[in-house]
């Protein structure tokens, strides 16, 4: 049986009188547990307050299909549950499962509240204020910020998807028109009596043409179009202005045009050049469709990687993959005046981490960096390996943080941004994810023209 003397040796109870300890033992009961025993379950009403006397209990929470260890109750006086004493709808936030034999003092939540009201009425009122007022305000603010963030990311992603989708749509619409003209030109070639040998030779000339792979000189291309258009008009080809761009883009020269004229002789050149220009245009449009759909696939893959919809909670991950997917998600903010410099060290090891949570950290740090530069400057994203850690740095060339801001940056609810700006994920939560969830560190180095947020993550986080 738990005794008053035993409770007196626990720091949690050192300020209570013997009578108060006796009252606590009267309403509570001792629960002896063995490894594997479940003391309380996530989501159930928190009807009891559990105080560890000896032994060890894991606090587990189910994320997706996996149970994650949130904390370990391993020293006397650690406690869990009892929230229903302050919140009528209180639930256990995690599952308590024993990992070593021991004992707990289990006190009904209602009895805990009654004792607390007798002993510390002012404290109970303050606790009620925290639960019923401050918590509701915080929850509403967080929900609103989350919605704003979701809307911002969604709008940015929609913009990123719209460009290649629109390009693909335009290319497909053009393909219908060009394909119709291509079939008409083929029909005219057959009607004009073009023989099989001549058509084979014309096709061989067409196959010689290839789209340029390097950078195109716009001025030189315009000159080539004018030159080809003049030649076509001199040889009786109508709509030369419409055919010349496709031919010039394929690096057609006047000597090639003369070879076509020599091959066809006195026959009409109009359908031959329409057919060649049509095939070149079809190739170009198909390349546009291919590039646009490839870009859409990349964006979808980036969203999937960013959200980690197909991954369990704890994974072996490549840190650079998360950084890259985050940069893609924030691509709408990284245009115009922002130059992104990537510095990824060779042979970066995979780390054990919660990828979705880390991506939220990268989103916050990168968004903060871009805002600090007012959308104009250099964003440096780097990752390097250390013997047992990976170090990620997000640096910007903004005005820097004043010391008073840097000192308070990790405080809960502290922000220097106007309402509606930012990701809704404060640096305090980023710190909890990095430090509390991954056993890493996050520090700020700031001076005018250079601010660095350095995140150090262990390759294997401590249990």
VEXMINU-141110 format. One record per residue (C-alpha): z, x, y; residue in one letter. Coordinates in pm, 1 decimal, always signed. Example, Ala and Ser with C-alpha at 12.3 -4.5 7.8 and 13.67 -1.06 7.14 Angstrom:
2
+780.0 +1230.0 -450.0 A .
+714.0 +1367.0 -106.0 S .
***
This chain:
463
+0.0 +0.0 +0.0 X .
-76.1 +110.5 +354.6 X .
+241.8 +190.4 +546.6 X .
+334.1 +202.2 +914.2 X .
+383.1 +577.6 +882.8 X .
+30.6 +613.3 +744.7 X .
-118.9 +417.9 +1034.9 X .
+92.3 +616.0 +1280.8 X .
-86.9 +931.9 +1169.6 X .
-426.0 +790.9 +1270.8 X .
-530.4 +857.0 +1630.7 X .
-672.3 +505.0 +1665.8 X .
-320.2 +356.3 +1636.9 X .
-106.5 +623.3 +1805.4 X .
-32.6 +409.5 +2112.9 X .
+80.3 +103.8 +1915.7 X .
+449.0 +27.9 +1861.1 X .
+605.0 -9.3 +1518.5 X .
+615.3 -386.9 +1568.5 X .
+246.3 -394.9 +1656.6 X .
+161.1 -188.4 +1350.5 X .
+371.7 -420.6 +1138.0 X .
+189.7 -723.6 +1281.6 X .
-144.7 -557.5 +1204.3 X .
-45.0 -486.7 +844.0 X .
+79.9 -842.9 +807.1 X .
-257.2 -1000.6 +891.5 X .
-461.8 -728.7 +721.4 X .
-501.2 -619.6 +364.5 X .
-575.0 -296.2 +185.0 X .
-914.2 -275.2 +10.6 X .
-960.7 +2.9 -243.5 X .
-1322.0 +100.1 -297.5 X .
-1523.8 +315.8 -535.9 X .
-1858.0 +492.7 -480.0 X .
-2142.6 +243.6 -458.2 X .
-1923.2 -50.6 -357.8 X .
-2062.4 -261.1 -70.9 X .
-1790.2 -359.5 +174.0 X .
-2003.0 -561.1 +416.2 X .
-2371.8 -643.5 +450.8 X .
-2613.0 -621.3 +741.1 X .
-2682.4 -958.9 +899.1 X .
-2376.8 -1137.1 +758.3 X .
-2119.1 -1283.6 +998.3 X .
-1876.3 -1009.6 +1094.8 X .
-1566.0 -1191.2 +974.8 X .
-1361.6 -875.0 +921.5 X .
-1270.1 -554.9 +1098.9 X .
-1273.2 -252.8 +866.9 X .
-1071.1 +61.2 +947.9 X .
-1115.9 +363.4 +719.9 X .
-791.7 +504.7 +582.5 X .
-947.2 +756.4 +345.1 X .
-1278.5 +812.0 +167.7 X .
-1635.0 +791.9 +297.2 X .
-1865.4 +501.3 +383.5 X .
-2233.5 +510.2 +482.6 X .
-2358.3 +264.5 +744.6 X .
-2705.9 +163.2 +628.7 X .
-2975.9 -39.9 +796.0 X .
-3296.9 -165.1 +640.3 X .
-3609.9 -63.6 +831.2 X .
-3924.1 -198.8 +666.4 X .
-3888.7 -133.9 +294.3 X .
-3641.8 +149.6 +332.7 X .
-3268.6 +182.0 +394.3 X .
-3178.8 +425.5 +669.0 X .
-2840.2 +590.2 +716.5 X .
-2730.0 +517.4 +1073.3 X .
-2387.1 +679.3 +1059.1 X .
-2118.7 +799.4 +822.5 X .
-1754.6 +685.5 +836.4 X .
-1589.8 +996.0 +700.4 X .
-1260.6 +1043.1 +883.4 X .
-951.1 +819.8 +900.3 X .
-960.8 +576.5 +1190.8 X .
-1337.3 +524.4 +1193.1 X .
-1410.5 +152.8 +1203.3 X .
-1687.4 -102.8 +1176.2 X .
-1736.4 -478.3 +1208.5 X .
-1508.9 -725.1 +1379.0 X .
-1762.4 -809.3 +1650.2 X .
-1722.6 -1178.1 +1581.7 X .
-1380.8 -1150.5 +1738.9 X .
-1557.9 -1102.8 +2073.6 X .
-1887.2 -1274.8 +1995.3 X .
-1900.0 -1608.4 +1810.2 X .
-2241.2 -1517.7 +1672.3 X .
-2146.7 -1159.8 +1586.1 X .
-2305.8 -1009.1 +1276.8 X .
-2262.7 -683.7 +1092.1 X .
-2517.1 -447.8 +1242.9 X .
-2537.2 -242.2 +925.1 X .
-2438.9 -243.2 +559.5 X .
-2123.2 -50.3 +465.5 X .
-2153.3 +119.8 +127.4 X .
-1895.6 +360.7 -13.6 X .
-2007.0 +710.4 -112.6 X .
-1664.9 +841.8 -213.5 X .
-1350.1 +664.2 -338.4 X .
-1103.9 +552.9 -72.3 X .
-930.8 +271.1 +110.8 X .
-980.2 +55.9 +418.8 X .
-760.1 -177.6 +616.9 X .
-946.0 -511.0 +640.5 X .
-838.2 -743.9 +921.6 X .
-990.7 -1090.7 +982.3 X .
-1179.4 -1099.7 +1311.2 X .
-991.2 -1406.6 +1432.7 X .
-655.0 -1244.2 +1364.9 X .
-773.4 -929.2 +1543.5 X .
-858.7 -1129.8 +1851.9 X .
-524.4 -1311.1 +1845.7 X .
-330.9 -984.0 +1823.8 X .
-542.6 -824.3 +2094.3 X .
-481.5 -1120.7 +2326.7 X .
-106.8 -1085.1 +2274.4 X .
-102.8 -708.6 +2316.7 X .
-377.7 -641.4 +2574.0 X .
-485.8 -965.3 +2749.2 X .
-662.6 -780.5 +3031.9 X .
-848.0 -557.8 +2785.9 X .
-968.3 -861.5 +2592.7 X .
-1102.3 -1017.9 +2910.9 X .
-1284.4 -694.5 +2991.2 X .
-1431.1 -681.6 +2640.7 X .
-1544.7 -1042.0 +2674.2 X .
-1712.8 -947.0 +2999.7 X .
-1899.6 -664.1 +2834.5 X .
-2015.2 -879.8 +2544.9 X .
-2093.5 -1199.1 +2729.5 X .
-2212.6 -1072.6 +3068.1 X .
-2319.1 -710.0 +3076.1 X .
-2478.9 -728.5 +2732.5 X .
-2680.3 -1037.3 +2824.7 X .
-2795.7 -879.2 +3148.8 X .
-2894.9 -562.0 +2965.6 X .
-3073.8 -754.9 +2693.1 X .
-3272.2 -959.2 +2943.2 X .
-3365.8 -650.7 +3142.4 X .
-3467.7 -460.9 +2828.7 X .
-3674.4 -753.4 +2703.7 X .
-3847.7 -785.2 +3038.2 X .
-3917.0 -411.9 +3051.7 X .
-4045.3 -420.1 +2695.2 X .
-4282.9 -704.6 +2781.4 X .
-4407.1 -519.7 +3088.5 X .
-4460.8 -207.2 +2879.4 X .
-4639.9 -400.3 +2607.7 X .
-4861.4 -563.0 +2869.0 X .
-4941.8 -226.8 +3027.7 X .
-5025.7 -61.1 +2695.4 X .
-5226.1 -365.4 +2584.2 X .
-5424.7 -370.2 +2907.9 X .
-5494.4 +0.8 +2879.9 X .
-5599.8 -32.1 +2516.8 X .
-5820.2 -332.8 +2597.3 X .
-5989.4 -126.7 +2867.9 X .
-6040.6 +163.2 +2626.4 X .
-6189.7 -70.6 +2363.9 X .
-6402.4 -264.2 +2611.5 X .
-6616.9 +33.3 +2713.0 X .
-6750.4 +127.5 +2366.3 X .
-6764.7 -238.4 +2258.7 X .
-6975.2 -326.6 +2563.5 X .
-7198.2 -24.7 +2505.3 X .
-7254.1 -127.8 +2143.1 X .
-7332.1 -485.1 +2247.4 X .
-7585.0 -371.7 +2506.8 X .
-7748.2 -135.7 +2257.5 X .
-7781.1 -409.8 +1993.7 X .
-7933.0 -649.2 +2248.1 X .
-8184.3 -381.5 +2345.6 X .
-8261.6 -314.0 +1979.0 X .
-8385.0 -672.4 +1934.3 X .
-8630.2 -634.5 +2220.2 X .
-8746.9 -286.5 +2120.3 X .
-8787.0 -386.6 +1755.2 X .
-9008.8 -678.2 +1859.3 X .
-9230.4 -445.0 +2062.6 X .
-9239.3 -194.0 +1776.7 X .
-9373.9 -454.8 +1534.8 X .
-9633.4 -570.3 +1789.0 X .
-9759.5 -215.7 +1840.7 X .
-9790.7 -164.1 +1463.9 X .
-9987.8 -487.1 +1436.5 X .
-10223.0 -372.5 +1713.3 X .
-10274.8 -33.9 +1548.0 X .
-10381.9 -210.6 +1227.9 X .
-10602.4 -455.1 +1418.9 X .
-10776.0 -168.0 +1599.3 X .
-10874.4 -24.3 +1260.5 X .
-10646.3 +280.2 +1255.2 X .
-10696.0 +442.4 +914.6 X .
-10422.7 +556.1 +677.8 X .
-10501.0 +923.8 +736.5 X .
-10488.2 +882.0 +1113.0 X .
-10160.0 +689.8 +1096.5 X .
-10010.1 +957.2 +868.7 X .
-10118.0 +1226.1 +1114.8 X .
-9978.7 +1024.3 +1408.4 X .
-9647.2 +987.2 +1221.6 X .
-9642.4 +1362.7 +1159.0 X .
-9681.4 +1421.2 +1533.7 X .
-9396.9 +1176.2 +1595.7 X .
-9172.5 +1360.5 +1352.1 X .
-9215.3 +1676.9 +1557.0 X .
-9022.8 +1515.3 +1839.6 X .
-8647.6 +1561.2 +1852.8 X .
-8391.4 +1458.2 +2106.9 X .
-8248.6 +1759.5 +2295.8 X .
-7904.0 +1864.5 +2171.1 X .
-7783.8 +2057.8 +2476.1 X .
-7707.8 +1952.5 +2831.7 X .
-7995.0 +1770.3 +3002.3 X .
-8112.3 +1871.8 +3346.7 X .
-8153.6 +1536.5 +3521.2 X .
-8393.8 +1675.9 +3782.3 X .
-8613.6 +1841.6 +3519.6 X .
-8610.0 +1522.7 +3312.0 X .
-8721.4 +1315.5 +3612.0 X .
-9006.7 +1559.8 +3678.9 X .
-9114.0 +1538.3 +3312.5 X .
-9114.5 +1156.6 +3326.2 X .
-9338.9 +1160.4 +3634.0 X .
-9575.7 +1408.6 +3469.0 X .
-9604.6 +1204.9 +3147.8 X .
-9642.8 +876.9 +3338.5 X .
-9931.7 +1025.2 +3541.5 X .
-10104.5 +1145.0 +3222.8 X .
-10066.0 +803.4 +3055.5 X .
-10207.0 +620.3 +3358.3 X .
-10503.4 +862.6 +3371.5 X .
-10578.5 +771.9 +3008.1 X .
-10561.3 +397.8 +3058.9 X .
-10214.9 +335.8 +2914.1 X .
-10043.7 +42.5 +3082.6 X .
-9670.8 +25.2 +3164.2 X .
-9657.5 +403.8 +3172.3 X .
-9335.6 +385.7 +3374.9 X .
-9163.5 +210.8 +3080.3 X .
-9291.4 +448.6 +2810.3 X .
-9243.7 +780.5 +2992.9 X .
-8857.3 +794.9 +2987.1 X .
-8834.6 +776.5 +2605.5 X .
-9108.4 +1037.2 +2565.5 X .
-8959.3 +1271.7 +2825.0 X .
-8611.7 +1241.7 +2666.3 X .
-8768.8 +1363.7 +2337.7 X .
-8910.3 +1667.9 +2519.0 X .
-9272.8 +1550.5 +2493.4 X .
-9516.4 +1782.1 +2670.8 X .
-9869.5 +1716.7 +2795.9 X .
-10009.8 +1932.2 +2515.4 X .
-9851.3 +1692.1 +2261.6 X .
-10008.0 +1397.5 +2443.6 X .
-10349.2 +1568.5 +2428.1 X .
-10310.5 +1614.7 +2051.7 X .
-10251.9 +1241.7 +2013.6 X .
-10560.6 +1169.6 +2224.5 X .
-10769.6 +1409.8 +2014.2 X .
-10645.5 +1246.3 +1692.1 X .
-10729.0 +889.8 +1798.4 X .
-11055.3 +974.2 +1973.9 X .
-11210.5 +671.5 +2137.4 X .
-10946.9 +430.9 +2002.8 X .
-10701.1 +256.1 +2233.9 X .
-10402.4 +484.1 +2308.5 X .
-10181.2 +195.9 +2424.9 X .
-10037.6 +81.3 +2087.0 X .
-10000.5 +438.8 +1962.2 X .
-9783.9 +548.4 +2253.4 X .
-9594.0 +216.9 +2248.7 X .
-9516.1 +270.4 +1880.4 X .
-9401.8 +631.5 +1929.1 X .
-9189.8 +542.1 +2234.3 X .
-9042.7 +245.6 +2044.3 X .
-8932.3 +457.6 +1748.2 X .
-8772.6 +708.9 +1983.7 X .
-8591.7 +430.4 +2168.9 X .
-8466.3 +280.6 +1841.7 X .
-8323.1 +619.1 +1739.0 X .
-8151.6 +653.5 +2076.1 X .
-8003.4 +302.2 +2062.2 X .
-7881.2 +350.2 +1705.8 X .
-7710.7 +671.6 +1817.2 X .
-7538.9 +474.7 +2095.2 X .
-7421.4 +210.1 +1848.1 X .
-7295.5 +479.6 +1610.7 X .
-7107.8 +661.0 +1887.8 X .
-6957.9 +338.3 +2024.4 X .
-6836.4 +213.2 +1686.9 X .
-6701.0 +560.2 +1608.2 X .
-6501.9 +548.7 +1930.9 X .
-6367.7 +202.6 +1844.2 X .
-6264.7 +327.9 +1499.5 X .
-6087.3 +623.6 +1659.1 X .
-5894.5 +392.2 +1892.4 X .
-5793.5 +162.3 +1606.1 X .
-5682.9 +464.4 +1404.0 X .
-5484.3 +591.1 +1703.3 X .
-5309.3 +255.1 +1742.7 X .
-5229.8 +252.2 +1371.9 X .
-5094.2 +605.0 +1391.4 X .
-4900.0 +525.7 +1709.2 X .
-4731.0 +217.2 +1565.7 X .
-4706.4 +362.6 +1212.5 X .
-4764.7 +15.8 +1069.6 X .
-4836.2 +157.5 +722.5 X .
-4550.4 +406.6 +711.2 X .
-4189.6 +383.1 +598.6 X .
-3914.1 +479.1 +840.6 X .
-3846.6 +843.8 +749.2 X .
-4161.9 +1044.1 +684.8 X .
-4300.8 +1392.6 +664.1 X .
-4507.5 +1393.0 +982.7 X .
-4734.6 +1614.6 +1186.1 X .
-4591.2 +1620.6 +1538.1 X .
-4932.0 +1682.0 +1696.9 X .
-5070.2 +1365.4 +1535.9 X .
-4808.7 +1157.5 +1717.0 X .
-4872.6 +1340.4 +2044.7 X .
-5248.5 +1284.1 +2017.3 X .
-5217.9 +914.5 +1933.0 X .
-4985.4 +872.9 +2232.2 X .
-5234.2 +1046.9 +2462.1 X .
-5502.7 +807.4 +2340.9 X .
-5277.4 +506.2 +2396.9 X .
-5214.7 +624.9 +2754.0 X .
-5577.0 +725.9 +2806.5 X .
-5620.0 +473.3 +3088.8 X .
-5363.5 +670.7 +3292.8 X .
-5509.1 +1013.9 +3214.9 X .
-5833.6 +989.8 +3406.4 X .
-5961.8 +1097.3 +3743.2 X .
-5713.3 +1350.3 +3876.3 X .
-5511.6 +1424.8 +3559.8 X .
-5608.5 +1732.4 +3358.6 X .
-5458.2 +1740.6 +3009.7 X .
-5392.1 +2084.2 +2861.7 X .
-5300.6 +2101.7 +2493.7 X .
-5117.6 +2404.5 +2356.8 X .
-5045.6 +2353.8 +1986.8 X .
-4919.1 +2653.3 +1796.6 X .
-5084.3 +2754.1 +1469.2 X .
-4929.0 +2654.4 +1137.3 X .
-4691.1 +2394.9 +1280.0 X .
-4473.0 +2271.4 +991.9 X .
-4439.1 +1905.1 +904.1 X .
-4098.5 +1763.5 +992.8 X .
-3889.7 +1478.5 +856.1 X .
-3864.6 +1216.1 +1127.4 X .
-3898.0 +853.9 +1228.6 X .
-4256.0 +867.5 +1362.4 X .
-4257.2 +532.0 +1540.6 X .
-3943.4 +621.7 +1733.9 X .
-4071.9 +966.5 +1827.9 X .
-4396.0 +811.5 +1955.0 X .
-4185.9 +599.2 +2189.5 X .
-4022.3 +917.5 +2318.2 X .
-4362.7 +1084.4 +2374.8 X .
-4483.4 +770.2 +2553.7 X .
-4188.6 +776.2 +2792.0 X .
-4208.3 +1148.6 +2867.0 X .
-4585.4 +1150.0 +2923.0 X .
-4573.4 +833.9 +3133.9 X .
-4294.9 +984.5 +3345.4 X .
-4493.8 +1305.5 +3391.3 X .
-4806.2 +1121.7 +3508.9 X .
-4602.3 +909.2 +3749.7 X .
-4430.3 +1220.6 +3885.4 X .
-4773.5 +1362.3 +3975.7 X .
-4890.5 +1033.7 +4133.6 X .
-5180.6 +1038.8 +3889.0 X .
-5314.7 +1376.3 +4004.4 X .
-5226.4 +1715.7 +3857.3 X .
-5203.7 +1903.5 +3528.3 X .
-5025.1 +1760.0 +3225.3 X .
-4938.9 +2024.1 +2966.4 X .
-4851.6 +1908.9 +2615.7 X .
-4738.1 +2188.1 +2386.5 X .
-4580.7 +2228.5 +2044.7 X .
-4464.2 +2547.1 +1878.5 X .
-4276.0 +2640.0 +1563.7 X .
-3936.6 +2806.8 +1536.7 X .
-3765.5 +2917.6 +1213.0 X .
-3599.4 +2579.1 +1150.1 X .
-3727.5 +2366.4 +1437.1 X .
-4036.4 +2244.0 +1619.2 X .
-4028.9 +2253.5 +1998.6 X .
-4236.2 +2004.6 +2199.3 X .
-4274.9 +2038.2 +2576.3 X .
-4418.2 +1787.4 +2822.1 X .
-4478.7 +1958.1 +3156.3 X .
-4622.0 +1832.2 +3483.2 X .
-4711.1 +1976.2 +3822.0 X .
-4536.8 +1706.8 +4024.1 X .
-4286.1 +1745.1 +4302.1 X .
-4000.8 +1804.1 +4057.5 X .
-3660.3 +1639.2 +4018.3 X .
-3386.5 +1695.5 +4274.1 X .
-3070.8 +1833.3 +4107.6 X .
-2886.7 +1504.1 +4156.7 X .
-3162.8 +1319.9 +3966.8 X .
-3185.8 +1578.1 +3688.3 X .
-2808.7 +1564.9 +3640.2 X .
-2814.5 +1188.1 +3591.9 X .
-3148.9 +1152.2 +3413.3 X .
-2989.7 +1080.4 +3073.7 X .
-2742.3 +822.1 +3202.4 X .
-2785.9 +467.1 +3074.6 X .
-2976.7 +237.1 +3313.4 X .
-3042.5 +519.9 +3559.6 X .
-3393.8 +516.5 +3702.3 X .
-3574.6 +621.1 +4016.6 X .
-3871.7 +391.4 +3953.9 X .
-3945.5 +62.1 +4119.9 X .
-3913.6 -261.6 +3924.9 X .
-4207.3 -310.9 +3687.2 X .
-4293.0 +57.3 +3662.4 X .
-4239.8 +287.6 +3367.6 X .
-4219.4 +217.7 +2997.0 X .
-3885.9 +38.6 +2988.8 X .
-3751.3 +315.3 +2766.3 X .
-3501.4 +515.5 +2970.8 X .
-3432.9 +880.1 +2907.2 X .
-3093.0 +777.0 +2774.1 X .
-3261.6 +597.3 +2484.4 X .
-3504.1 +886.8 +2438.3 X .
-3200.7 +1112.3 +2411.2 X .
-3041.8 +883.7 +2153.1 X .
-3357.5 +892.2 +1943.5 X .
-3392.1 +1270.5 +1964.3 X .
-3024.2 +1364.3 +1937.0 X .
-2864.7 +1077.5 +1749.1 X .
-3146.6 +989.3 +1512.3 X .
-3303.6 +1330.2 +1454.0 X .
-3029.0 +1582.1 +1526.3 X .
-3239.1 +1750.0 +1794.2 X .
-3199.7 +1826.9 +2163.0 X .
-3375.2 +1722.3 +2483.2 X .
-3335.2 +1915.9 +2808.1 X .
-3489.5 +1916.8 +3155.2 X .
-3608.7 +2216.1 +3353.4 X .
-3734.0 +2117.2 +3696.3 X .
-3847.0 +2283.4 +4012.5 X .
-4110.8 +2190.1 +4273.2 X .
-4453.0 +2204.6 +4108.8 X .
-4323.4 +2233.0 +3754.0 X .
-4104.3 +1997.6 +3550.3 X .
-4062.6 +2047.2 +3175.5 X .
-3901.6 +1808.4 +2927.8 X .
-3826.9 +2014.4 +2618.0 X .
-3759.7 +1838.8 +2287.8 X .
-3634.9 +2045.0 +1993.1 X .
-3652.5 +1877.6 +1651.6 X .
-3517.7 +2017.1 +1325.3 X .
-3766.4 +2040.1 +1040.0 X .
-3510.8 +1858.5 +825.4 X .
-3257.8 +1655.6 +1025.5 X .
-2893.5 +1675.2 +920.0 X .
-2766.7 +1382.1 +719.2 X .
***
